[in-house]
Amino acid sequence: MSGLKLFNTRSGVTEVAPQLAEVEADVQDLVEAHMETMLGVRFLASEYSTGPVHGGRIDSLGIDENGAPVIVEYKRGTDAGVINQGLFYMAWLMDHRDAFRYLVRDRLGADMASRVLWSAPRLICVAGDFTRYDVHAVREHRHSIDLVRYRFFGEDHFGLETLASVAGRTAAPKAGRRRGTAKAQRTATADGAMAELAEAVDEALLGLGEDITKVENKTYTAYQRLRNYACLCPPQKAKVLVYLKADPAMVDLVPGFARDVTGLGHHGTGDLELQLQSERDLERAADYFRLSYAAA
């Protein structure tokens, strides 16, 4: 299989009928080779053994942009057992945290191993298709689960489509559950104004779609589809910082409002930084938010 290419029906690309893989391993090998690009997950291990007592092998283990452990399970076609199989491994993982920390330490270093986000473990199921019962079932579980359908388009194109993305019950609430909080706590201080602005940013980011998961990290709040599309930092005295996945080269970089932070250290993920100081800035940011949401 050649390198990953995005399937595009425009720009003269010939349309090819979507197909399933010949064998499950073709899907697994391709996703593992491009896991960070496709899923926003750093690859750690393939066919990870859970030991002789448990008697299983996790298809892929990884860690996402926010430090959360990720299990990825694959099926060539439609398989009603993929979710339960993944949850079976999830239970093992949560009972064997040291084993995962050692794996992270060996692959990515001690600092990353010390920052594993155990409050938001994830299961990603990649399969040829899912039933409506699968989509319903993930909403009944307490873990974060993504159902992702794949297709091959000829020999050089591969597509992933998220059918369901459900936040775990340990994650922060989704849109609308805490609306009105900022209005009830308004103050005349600068700090209070920025806290209120941060609440408004939160609502705007969550309001972009129904497939958004909100993940609280120590230094930022991530807004995630399959991957992060925005990270909101705690409000500062005079501004609120938001980092987006939108390509800085594709937007207007306005001094004092939007800047390219590629290669610069900062909290959260994304190369486009927005500095918001007022409700007017938030209105200007709306198009940037939508562009980043689409990019994720």
Secondary structure, DSSP 8 states (H G I E B T S, - for coil): --------SSTT-----EE--SSHHHHHHHHHHTHHHHHSEEEEEEEEE-HHHHT-EEEEEEEETTS-EEEEEEESS--TTHHHHHHHHHHHHHH-HHHHHHHHHHHH-HHHHTT--TTS-EEEEEES---HHHHHHHTTSSSEEEEEEEEEETTTEEEEEEEEEE--TTSB--TTSSTTHHHHT--SSHHHHHHHHHHHHHHHHHTT-SS-EEEE-SS-EEEESSSEEEEE----SS-EEEEE-S-GGGS---TTTEEE-TT---SSS-SEEEEE-SHHHHHHHHHHHHHHHHH-
